[in-house]
Every structure is written in structure tokens, then in C-alpha cells.
Amino acid sequence: MVQIKKNVDLSSFTSWMVGGPADFFCLPSNLEELREALEFAKTKTLPTTILGGGSNVLISDSGISGLTIGLKNLSGVLRSEPVADRWLLEVMAGTSKSEILKIFLKQKLAPSVFLAGIPGDVGGGVAMNAGIGEMLTPREFVEITDWVEVMRFDGSVNRLEAKKLRWTYRHCEGWQPGIIIKVGLSWKNQPEDSILVQAKSANQNRLSKQPLDMPSCGSVFVNPPGHKAAMLIDSCGLKGYTLGKTQVSLKHANFIVNLGGATCAEIWQVIQHVQTVVKAKTGVELITEVVKLGRW
Ligand SMILES: Cc1cc2nc3c(=O)[nH]c(=O)nc-3n(C[C@H](O)[C@H](O)[C@H](O)COP(=O)(O)OP(=O)(O)OC[C@H]3O[C@@H](n4cnc5c(N)ncnc54)[C@H](O)[C@@H]3O)c2cc1C
């Protein structure tokens, strides 16, 4: 039976390490438990919020109303095998991207390179169409996803073909409302000996350019058409801008880091300051990639 706890602090469930309590919180480890959680929310007429790996969310200091469902225990690789000329994977949505990275790496397949170093779960990767800016093939989830299975809030399940969804830069539409529970992935089964070296070098590149030793949500803003958000922010002299325990990273201007004890309110003020200065100095509007959750 699913355990639903009251008043659970969510900061440790996010990579930014900020956020207040969930009124109710659970971590279902199978589909029956997930259904029970949805039934609980329905009976009490509570709103439901989904948390994957928590690596792209900004949770309010006042927390999240209703039931928050964390999916990290809804994980596991159900299928991993060659079929015709492709390598097929079927995974639960809470499976970490690093798990599927390991499989693609073992098979020496190209998705390893863009997946190297993107945190969070597979479900979050689909919801955000996670990927990288470099012109590699593949470089986003849209290219490796065949189908997603979604549990609706009444407990029913639909399988949707990925090509019928609307995939855009760091977003995927067409599967809502509901919870992504399973994902089918594939890539052509053409091993390349250089893949391990390429994935290692992608990781080293991240380590040298990103403040991976500090809590963050990765890139805060999407790149505006024709621009790099980091370059715009840097050109406005905002690297190192600090408010309380929140700082525009000195290493990568599109990262905002928690220096230890930052609050969501502080982070949001820094985000707004960056948007205002960049708009005033360059005329370009920065749009956030990170998803705001909770009571705002
Ligand atoms: C150091 C660092 C580096 C990063 N680098 C990259 C990068 O290179 N490229 C990139 O694209 N992103 C990057 N990110 C951002 C983040 O890792 C990705 O967006 C990731 O795909 C989010 O997955 P998650 O499981 O953490 O989702 P979460 O942050 O938990 O959730 C994100 C959104 O998806 C929804 N969601 C999550 N899972 C489900 C589900 N199963 N069903 C329905 N809705 C769901 C949530 O409700 C929320 O709205 C980085 C983050 C960090 C901290």
C-alpha cells in the first residue's frame, strides 16, 4: 500500500535544494500504488503535482498544495534488446537518465553522447524534451522516443505514439493531462567504437564549463532565437551577481547557484533581475526553462 505522508519538506527532492513542504507526499513504487495515490487525491479533491528527478523545478518556499507524487521509485528497465535494425528500450518513467546512458554506452550507441551528464529521470526528459545545444544526432529526447504511456488522473492508461506528440525546444505537449509512467526508446543498432570517448569528452566539457559542484537547475533560461542566454547574461556583467545565498554562477552565466541556504524567493528575485537587466541592455526577453511548482 502506498504511504502518503503529511507536510514533507521538498528541498531534498530538488537539485536546487530549495522549496517548502508538500501538504501530502508519496513515492509510489508500482502502478497500483500510483493508482492508490490518485484515488486518495480524488477522494479528498486535492490538486496533484508530479516530481521526477527534481532537476528542473523551482518549488515555492510555501510549498505545494495538495498531493505531490515523486516518481523516483517508479523505475526499472523492462526491456533492452535488439529488434530488427534498432536497439529497443522500455523503461519506467522514474528510471534515471544515467541508467539508460549506461545501456546505450554498453551498446556503443550514439544517444550516449547527448545523455552524458543530463540529470533527472526519463519521464522528466520527455516532459522537458531534454537535450543539448550542440549539433549532434541525436541531441534531444524527441529523436529517441517511440511512445509514452500516460496514466490519467482516473487511473486509466493510454499509450501514445511519440510522433503524434508536439515536441518543441525543451517542451513536449499532447500527452497531458496525466502522468508519464513508461517510455519506449530506440536508436539504430549501429555500434561505434568512438562513442565512449565522445561521451567522456562531453562529460569533461560540462565539468569544465558548468558549476556542477553547486546546487542548481542547470540552465535557467532557454536560448532566445539567434542568441545564447549565457552570452547575453555575461555581456550585461551579471556573472557573480549575488542576492543573499543566491548567485549568478561565475562559471556559467545561465546557471544560478545556491551558495548554501538560498530560498526560492531569492532565486526568483535573481531570475527577475537578470531578465530586467538583459531586456534593458540588449532588448532580448529571457524566458525561463525551469518549471515553477507550488504556491506562488
Ligand atoms: C546540473 C544540471 C545540468 C542540466 N543539463 C541539462 C541539459 O544539458 N539539457 C537539458 O535539457 N536539461 C538539463 N538540465 C535540466 C534537467 O535535468 C532536465 O530538464 C531533466 O530532463 C528534468 O528531468 P527531471 O526528472 O529532473 O524532471 P523534474 O525537474 O522533476 O520535472 C520537470 C517537469 O516535468 C514534469 N514531470 C517530470 N516527470 C514527469 C512525469 N513522469 N510525468 C509527467 N510530468 C513529469 C514535472 O511536473 C515538471 O513540470 C540540467 C539540470 C541540472 C541540475
Ligand as a Chemical Component Dictionary entry (heavy atoms), coordinates in Angstrom:
data_LIG
# 
_chem_comp.id                   LIG 
_chem_comp.type                 NON-POLYMER 
_chem_comp.pdbx_formal_charge   0 
_chem_comp.three_letter_code    LIG 
# 
loop_
_chem_comp_atom.comp_id 
_chem_comp_atom.atom_id 
_chem_comp_atom.alt_atom_id 
_chem_comp_atom.type_symbol 
_chem_comp_atom.charge 
_chem_comp_atom.model_Cartn_x 
_chem_comp_atom.model_Cartn_y 
_chem_comp_atom.model_Cartn_z 
_chem_comp_atom.pdbx_ordinal 
LIG C1  C1  C 0 23.479 20.372 -13.477 1  
LIG C2  C2  C 0 22.312 20.303 -14.426 2  
LIG C3  C3  C 0 22.548 20.196 -15.783 3  
LIG C4  C4  C 0 21.458 20.126 -16.670 4  
LIG N1  N1  N 0 21.720 19.992 -18.013 5  
LIG C5  C5  C 0 20.688 19.894 -18.870 6  
LIG C6  C6  C 0 20.925 19.737 -20.273 7  
LIG O1  O1  O 0 22.045 19.664 -20.737 8  
LIG N2  N2  N 0 19.845 19.651 -21.094 9  
LIG C7  C7  C 0 18.561 19.713 -20.620 10 
LIG O2  O2  O 0 17.629 19.623 -21.419 11 
LIG N3  N3  N 0 18.313 19.854 -19.307 12 
LIG C8  C8  C 0 19.332 19.951 -18.425 13 
LIG N4  N4  N 0 19.084 20.114 -17.092 14 
LIG C9  C9  C 0 17.685 20.240 -16.632 15 
LIG C10 C10 C 0 17.008 18.911 -16.261 16 
LIG O3  O3  O 0 17.964 17.970 -15.855 17 
LIG C11 C11 C 0 16.177 18.328 -17.400 18 
LIG O4  O4  O 0 15.172 19.200 -17.832 19 
LIG C12 C12 C 0 15.530 16.986 -16.991 20 
LIG O5  O5  O 0 15.054 16.345 -18.134 21 
LIG C13 C13 C 0 14.406 17.145 -15.991 22 
LIG O6  O6  O 0 14.069 15.857 -15.552 23 
LIG P1  P1  P 0 13.553 15.585 -14.085 24 
LIG O7  O7  O 0 13.205 14.153 -13.980 25 
LIG O8  O8  O 0 14.512 16.122 -13.089 26 
LIG O9  O9  O 0 12.215 16.465 -14.089 27 
LIG P2  P2  P 0 11.650 17.405 -12.929 28 
LIG O10 O10 O 0 12.583 18.537 -12.723 29 
LIG O11 O11 O 0 11.273 16.611 -11.748 30 
LIG O12 O12 O 0 10.320 17.932 -13.622 31 
LIG C14 C14 C 0 10.335 18.825 -14.708 32 
LIG C15 C15 C 0 8.873  18.980 -15.212 33 
LIG O13 O13 O 0 8.444  17.753 -15.775 34 
LIG C16 C16 C 0 7.307  17.252 -15.079 35 
LIG N5  N5  N 0 7.482  15.801 -14.979 36 
LIG C17 C17 C 0 8.584  15.143 -14.581 37 
LIG N6  N6  N 0 8.399  13.812 -14.696 38 
LIG C18 C18 C 0 7.135  13.645 -15.145 39 
LIG C19 C19 C 0 6.343  12.506 -15.453 40 
LIG N7  N7  N 0 6.832  11.253 -15.335 41 
LIG N8  N8  N 0 5.061  12.702 -15.875 42 
LIG C20 C20 C 0 4.571  13.947 -16.016 43 
LIG N9  N9  N 0 5.272  15.071 -15.760 44 
LIG C21 C21 C 0 6.542  14.917 -15.325 45 
LIG C22 C22 C 0 7.298  17.950 -13.717 46 
LIG O14 O14 O 0 5.982  18.058 -13.197 47 
LIG C23 C23 C 0 7.877  19.308 -14.092 48 
LIG O15 O15 O 0 6.860  20.120 -14.654 49 
LIG C24 C24 C 0 20.141 20.179 -16.178 50 
LIG C25 C25 C 0 19.915 20.286 -14.794 51 
LIG C26 C26 C 0 20.989 20.334 -13.919 52 
LIG C27 C27 C 0 20.722 20.419 -12.446 53 
# 
loop_
_chem_comp_bond.comp_id 
_chem_comp_bond.atom_id_1 
_chem_comp_bond.atom_id_2 
_chem_comp_bond.value_order 
_chem_comp_bond.pdbx_ordinal 
LIG C1  C2  SING 1  
LIG C2  C3  SING 2  
LIG C2  C26 DOUB 3  
LIG C3  C4  DOUB 4  
LIG C4  N1  SING 5  
LIG C4  C24 SING 6  
LIG N1  C5  DOUB 7  
LIG C5  C6  SING 8  
LIG C5  C8  SING 9  
LIG C6  O1  DOUB 10 
LIG C6  N2  SING 11 
LIG N2  C7  SING 12 
LIG C7  O2  DOUB 13 
LIG C7  N3  SING 14 
LIG N3  C8  DOUB 15 
LIG C8  N4  SING 16 
LIG N4  C9  SING 17 
LIG N4  C24 SING 18 
LIG C9  C10 SING 19 
LIG C10 O3  SING 20 
LIG C10 C11 SING 21 
LIG C11 O4  SING 22 
LIG C11 C12 SING 23 
LIG C12 O5  SING 24 
LIG C12 C13 SING 25 
LIG C13 O6  SING 26 
LIG O6  P1  SING 27 
LIG P1  O7  DOUB 28 
LIG P1  O8  SING 29 
LIG P1  O9  SING 30 
LIG O9  P2  SING 31 
LIG P2  O10 DOUB 32 
LIG P2  O11 SING 33 
LIG P2  O12 SING 34 
LIG O12 C14 SING 35 
LIG C14 C15 SING 36 
LIG C15 O13 SING 37 
LIG C15 C23 SING 38 
LIG O13 C16 SING 39 
LIG C16 N5  SING 40 
LIG C16 C22 SING 41 
LIG N5  C17 SING 42 
LIG N5  C21 SING 43 
LIG C17 N6  DOUB 44 
LIG N6  C18 SING 45 
LIG C18 C19 SING 46 
LIG C18 C21 DOUB 47 
LIG C19 N7  SING 48 
LIG C19 N8  DOUB 49 
LIG N8  C20 SING 50 
LIG C20 N9  DOUB 51 
LIG N9  C21 SING 52 
LIG C22 O14 SING 53 
LIG C22 C23 SING 54 
LIG C23 O15 SING 55 
LIG C24 C25 DOUB 56 
LIG C25 C26 SING 57 
LIG C26 C27 SING 58 
# 
